[in-house]
Structure formats: C-alpha cells, structure tokens
Amino acid sequence: LQYMSGFGNEHVSEDPRCPGALPEGQNNPQVCPYGLYAEQLSGSAFTCPRPTNKRSWLYRILPSVCHKPFKPLEEGHLTHDWDEIEPDPNQLRWKPFEIPKAPQNKMDFVSGLHTLCGAGEPRGRNGIAVHIFVCNTSMIDRCLYNSDGDFLIVPQQGKLLITTEFGKMLVEPNEICVIQQGMRFSVEVFGETRGYILEVYGAHFELPDLGPIGANGLANPRDFLVPVAWYEDRQVPGGYTVISKYQGKLFAAQQDYSPFNVVAWHGNYTPYKYHLEKFMVINAVAFDHADPSIFTVLTAKTTRAGVALADFVIFPPRWGVANKTFRPPYYHRNCMSEFMGLIKGHYEAKEEGFQPGGGSLHSMMTPHGPDADCFEKASKAKLEPERVADGTMAFMFESSLSLAVTKWGLQTSNRLDKNYYKCWEPLKSHFNPKCK
C-alpha cells in the first residue's frame, strides 16, 4: 500500500487507472472528468477559521445519497447510556477481553464493538466513549460511518486492513489510525483480532502544542500517513449494507453498489495512521518525574485552554536517568479520568495483573500509583541509566470528563479483576520520626 505523509495537510490524490480525474482549477465543474460526481465531505462548519476548517472533495462513480432508507439495527453492546448502572469510584482493572472463537460465533468489527465507559452525549456534540472491539471475521459487503464523532483505533492483536472512501490502510499493533466523523470504512481481519477505540464527540484530534519544547518533538507531522485514492466499480445485486452510528445507535441502509467508488479526491479532511515507534520521547534528565502529558500523541481540545476533552498518551521505550528520584509513576489523585490499555509487554508500575488486551480505569480523584512490589524495588534500586519499557507499549486515554462504566464493563463482560485493590494492600509505613 502507498501513503502520503503529513498531518492535516492539503492532499491531492487520484487513482492511477484514471489520470486527470481531478478537475482543473475548480471543485464542482458542470461536467466532471470521466463522468464522475463531485461530493464534498465537511468535517467542520463552513465558517470555521482557516486553521480549523476541514473538508475534502470526492469524485465518485455514484454519489453516496443513492441508498434505501435507513432502518434501526441491533446495537449489541454499543451504548451511550451512562445511567444503566450505578457509578463506581473504585480503581478498576480488566483482564484481557475475550475474543469469540470462529466459526462457532462469527463476529466482525461492527458486531464486535463493546462500550466500556464514557461521558457526555452525541446530540449535544460534547463527550467521549471508550470501546473495546473483538472480532474474528471480516466485514463482507458492509461498511460503517460514525455520525457522532471520530474513532481513534488502537489494534492490540491482529492487523486491520481498512478500506475507506479515500483509499486503503493497513494498521498493525503498535500503530493507530483515526477515522474521522462521517467517513465510510470497512475492516478486514486475518484471524482473532482485538483492540481499543477512543471516540470523541464534537472535536477533532490535533497535535499538541509544543510550547518551550520548540519546533520539533513528540509526534512529528511528517510521520502521519494518509491513504492514496483507490476505487472499485462493483455492483452488489444482493445488497451492500451501509451502517450509520447516529445519536449513539446503529442504523442500516441498503444499496446495490460499493461505497468505495471514489476515483479521486483532494482536501485536508482524511483518515490517517501513525506508527507509535516514530514518537520522539521527551523525558527528565536531571531529577524528578515529568508529568505524563509529555507523552501526548494527539489531543482533542475543549474551549478551556489546556483542558482536553481527550488526550491520547503513550508510554514508549525510553531511558530513565533521573538522579535522587523515585522513577516509576508517582502516587496520584487527578481531576482527569484515566483509562489505560496495554498493547504489548509489561507496564513498569504494575508488572503483574495488568496484561495486554486488558485495561484499567482510575476515575476522577480516585488515588492510584505503583503497586507494593514496584514501590519497594524502585525505592532500593541503584540509580544508573537504565532502559525503561523495552518491548512494551502502554497507552492512556485521558479526559476532563467524569467517565461512567457500562453494565457490560462492570458485569456482562465478566473480565473485571475484583482483586485489583489488593496490589496496594502490602504497602507499609516506613515512617520514623527519629530519622530525618
């Protein structure tokens, strides 16, 4: 597969099978080349300031309006009902989420969506949701688009071949991709597959501001990849299903052709992917422990300066060199909500119990930090330069919203680790008033 590089760039792409498919000098000529239809996909209000104005023009064989009426579709475990169960302020940890076995229980990307927690409301265009996806079969003659917001997809096991209206992307574990609001996509898998999704309503992901870091660092814009135009002119007499996630529910419409019929496109509103190994890590090189915000890959901002609707943060391999410092994450109570997942390896603060394909949630002002074993080891360790998190990739979805956990997350999934709190029970007092 081929890609174009750059975050938020104005890209131009046409399938090489149809050279000259992009109109010259205008967006919607009276007659488009090759007899195509012009269609604009807007990711922002028309009147947004230029730096935040998002749109792309698509030149397609048939416009996306050619479909039968939408009808309700069973949502399964997808929800935005945050009141279906009583709130739980405890530290929560989940064992790896189970992937159904095929062929006894075939499940594709859409039917495998399970909402774990979230807050806010898609109709009000303010909120987030954390979903787990588990699947074992590809989407056949059906696609999904999200009317509610953006999907940031983090595969943990198994690679995803994602076909979009803009072209194809192969996304493997240790990579992420973002499918923005309204973009139609279909997911092909190659066996048992699992991962995490951060959904945001009412904002798009941006690169965080660098401030005193300067012009370079963290996730560099050139490392984000955008697919190139690819189309199929395919009739589907048996019916192609277009699924819309709208106001938190699923609806399905039938059409008799493939929606991936875009021959050419241009614009700055696209799907994109990023490899987490490209992240330029910033860290403390003298003393103390820098706040985890230095590991932010992408942020979805609110109108309050410095307060995120959601941040996507990673904890990649790096060097630890701080002197006179307890190097693992410190004990903490936070005005933000923190959901953590593990793609691979062993997270430094909790090497036991926190497993790839599982997760944890530390809610607003709920204390958390290293387990007893980690504290004892780090307190006595000889402080030399050391590699941290080699072979590991943990991540965090952090939000200024107070997240509610779904009934599936607390009960139905049967993956909640009810002994999580015990990892702190062995912590003991070292206080000695006679020893300064």
PyMOL commands that set and color helices and strands:
alter all, ss='L'
color gray80, all
select helices_A, chain A and resi 33-35+50-52+122-124+211-213+221-223+276-278+292-295+372-380+407-412+420-424
alter helices_A, ss='H'
color red, helices_A
select strands_A, chain A and resi 3-5+11-14+37-42+55-60+71-73+92-94+113-121+126-135+142-146+149-157+160-164+167-171+175-179+185-188+193-201+225-227+235-246+249-257+262-267+272-275+296-301+308-315+318-320+337-344+359-362+386-388+393-399+404-405
alter strands_A, ss='S'
color yellow, strands_A
deselect
rebuild
show_as cartoon
